[in-house]
Amino acid sequence: MHQVQQRPGRCRHRRLGYSLIEVMVVVALVAILAAIAYPSYRAQILKTRRTEAQSLLLDIAGRQEAFHADNKSFTTDMQALGYDADPVVSENGFYQADAVAGDTGDIATSFLATATRQDSQTADTYCYDFTLDSAGNRELTHYPGFDDDPPAAPPTGCW
């Protein structure tokens, strides 16, 4: 059998693991990908939560119509519509909604329900808050320029 002689000063071990440079390159790539992906992910989450406001307003409108059929008037009292609280909070707590008299100024003949952002949904600076009235008009409120005279055009694609 032939024996291998070791030369002095040479390492007998094979190199194991990664160098610091290799690890730093991987960390930098992951950081770049995260910096690109996270804002898109966050925007998609906010967009998805908007359906919570829309569903809540449509439910309020349905309950208002049933209440009107029985009482010949709409109501500002969410508990009279069967909700646990007034104002009513959406299922996951990202919106709260309430109703006021609509464009006629009389709650007996019209209502305007508004879903207002709360908690982490306040970061939604594109669609802001939603409204639905007794005539079925779906609009946005509290967006930049809403209070201008005349009001600025609302963002598109929200409802």
N, C-alpha and C positions, 0 to 999 in steps of 0.2 A: 504494500500500500504506500502511496506517495504522500508525503506530508507537506502542507503548505506552510511556508515560513512567513511570519509577520515582519514587515519592515518597521523599524522604529519611527514613531511620530504619526503613523496612520491609524485612523479610527477603525475598530473592528466591527462597529455596529452600522447597520443600514440606516439611512436617514428615515425617520418616522415623523408624520404630521406635516403641517403646513408652515411656511415661513410667515413672518409678521407682515410682509408686503402682500402676500397672497390673501391673507385674512383681511387686511385693510382694503384691498381692491373689492372683495366681495361685500364688505360692509358699506363701502361707498356706493356700489351698484344697488344694493337693497335700499339705501337711503334715498337715492334718486328715484327709484321706482315708487317708493312710498310717498315721496313729495308730489309726484304726479298723480298717483291713484287716489290718495286720501281726499283731496278736495272734490273730485268727481263722485266718490263714494258718499261723502257728506251731502252733496247737492241732491243725489238720488234719494237718500233717506228723507230729506226735507220734502222732496216732491211726493214721495210715497205717502207721507203723513197727511198731505193735503186732502187725500180721499176721506180721511177721518172727519174733517170739517164738512165736506160736501155731503157725506152720508148723514151726519148729524142734522144738518139743515134740511135735507130732504125728509128725514124722519119727523122733524118739528113741523114742517109744512103739512105732512100727512095727518099728524095729530091735530094741528090747527084746523084743518078742513073737517075732521070728525067732530071736533069741539064745536065748530061753527054750525054744523048740521044739527047738533043737539041743542045749542044755546042761542042760535041766531046772532052770535058775536064771536070774534076771536078773543084771545086772552094774552096778557103779558105775564101771567103766572105759569111758569114751567111745571110747577107741581100740579096745577089743575089739568095739565096735559098728561100726567102720569109719571113725570120724572121725579127723582128723589130730592132734587135740590133746585133752587132758583138763584142764580143762573145754573144751567145744566152743564156738566163737564163731560167731554167726550170720553169714549171708552178707555183710551190710553192716557188721557189727561193732557193732550197737547193743545186742545181748544176748549174754550168755554163759550156757551151760546145763550142768548137771551132774545126776547122779542119786545118790540115797541110798536106803537101805532104806525101804520104805513103811510103812503102818500096822501091819503084822504085826511090824515090827522086824527082819525077816530078809530080806536081799536075794534069797535063793533063792525066796521066795514073793511078794514085792511090791516095787515101786519107787515113788519119788516124784521126778519130774524138775522142776527149777526153772529158769526163764529169768529172769536178773537183768539189769536195765538197766545200761548202761554208756555212757560218753562223753556225747554230747549228749542221749541218750534219758533220762538221769537227770532231765531237766527235766519228764518226764511225772509229774506229781504227782496224777494222777487214777487211773490203773490200777495203777501201781507194777509189781510183778513177778508173773509167771504160774507156775502149777504144774499138772502133769498127773500123775495116778497110774496104777498098773497096772489099776485098776478103771474108768478112763476119767473120773474126777472132775476137772473143770476148775475151778480156784480162783485167787484172788489172794493174795498175801502181801506183807508189809512195808508195808501201807497204814496210815494213822493209825488207831489203835484196834485193830489186829490183835493186839497183845500184851496187851490189856486182858482182865480176867476178869469176865464173859464177853467174848469178842471183839466188837468193833463190827461191824455189817453191812458187807460189802465194797461198793465202788462197783458200780453196775450198768452193763450194756452193754459190758463189756470183752471177755468171751469171746464 
